[in-house]
Amino acid sequence: MELARWVRHAGLLRRRYGYYAARIAVNALLLAGGGVAFVLLGDSWWQLLTAALFAGVFTQFAFIGHDAGHRQIFGSRRRNDLVGYVHGAVTGISYQWWVGKHNRHHANPNHEDEDPDIEIPALAFSDEQVMAKRGLLRWMAKYQAFLFFPLLMAEAVMLRVASVQAVLRREVKATWLEAILIAIHLVGYLSAVFLVLSPFKAVLFILVHQGLMGVYLGCSFAPNHKGMPILGKDERVDYLRKQVLTSRDVLGGRWVDELLGGLNYQIEHHLFPTMPRPNLRRAQPVVREFCLRRGISYSHCGLMASYARILRHLHAVGAPLRRPRRT
């Protein structure tokens, strides 16, 4: 494929050890700094700001875990897995469970019955999904555009719940290792919070930390595919179109790249999953030009515009449930 040859020739698949060493070091320093601030502040209401800091830092750790899962950091699977397990231990998310789930998403993005990222009980992304909802889930789908951001507050907790379930069901490799890492995270996290803070402040700290982390994670993942075309159960397209037509890039400068952990270059990431994060920016204009020359729709917009498109799509999908019944 012409595009793949250009990417290799341009060196965009070469490892970026310096970048990842610096990024991991910065994240570790932020985590350590947050820990020192947490201890020094003690039982103070200022800890809510620390909770917000930890939400951002934990999400940045999750971004590194994502890159390790795609073998973007090292050529060796073992070294990438080591980084992934360590970062999974910090975030409390099962690394191998997430890798399996994410690989299924990459194989069939926005494909009904095959992409786990659009099989969300509280949301509907297609007419078929919205009409299949019942009870409370049907009511939620009816007003899902208004509930979208509040629902994201539970995202971090749901990832951890799913991780624990996967380990208990032995759905991951190295089950005992994953179980130990999750247990260390939970015990260490809860012990630190309840030892330093009074019970009420500890609970509030957890709610702020987990809620903001969930919103940050959701706001990083959602712009990539939500509101883009959904492929039907029997619909088949070639690899290039499957990855490009179902994905959206979010452009806006280097601050957006850092904020979203490089996930804003979703089209390039889906076409070349092992491409190191900092190289995606260089690949973007070439991939866009390649697609446009072949008449393949290439979707991109700014950050706020991406959220607006998501909400419009969710509101439109839920519209049939808001129409008054005919008598």
Helices and strands as residue ranges (DSSP letters): H 2-9, H 17-41, H 47-69, H 77-91, H 95-107, G 116-118, H 127-132, H 135-142, H 144-152, H 155-168, H 175-196, H 199-225, H 239-245, E 249-250, H 254-259, H 266-271, G 277-279, H 280-293, E 300-301, H 303-317, H 319-322
